[in-house]
Amino acid sequence: MSTPAFAPYADFSALFAEEGRRPFVFKCATDGVPAIVAVNPGCDGATVTLPADDCSATRTITLNIGVAVLDCTTLTLPSPSFAVLQ
């Protein structure tokens, strides 16, 4: 299955990237189809608050390595982990 949000010409925006912290969360979107990618390569788990937008109520984890957990706009990323949300 193809995900339009991962096209090379997709819009890109960082949602979470803080100095001194390992998680990196970004959003890609093409033609109104968004995907959020979250990576935590660190040695510690992390919790990230995602923006509340028109998709936040229906957002689900579609790929999960490391058992990330999504609760509305709160994403919990164990160490290490990788998740794709759509």
CORKALIN-V552240 format. One line per field, one symbol per residue. phi: phi as a letter, one per 30 degrees, with the letter a starting at -180 (. if undefined). psi: psi as a letter, one per 40 degrees, with the letter a starting at -180 (. if undefined). Layout:
BEGIN
phi = ???
psi = ???
END
This chain:
BEGIN
phi = .ccedcddcddbbdcaacdibddbbbbcabhiccbccbbbdddcdbbbcdddbdcddcdbdcbbbjidbcbicccccdcdaabccb
psi = hihdeeieeiihhhdhhhheidihhihiihfehiihhhhgeieiiihhhiihaeeddehihehhhefihhgbehhhhihiihihh.
END
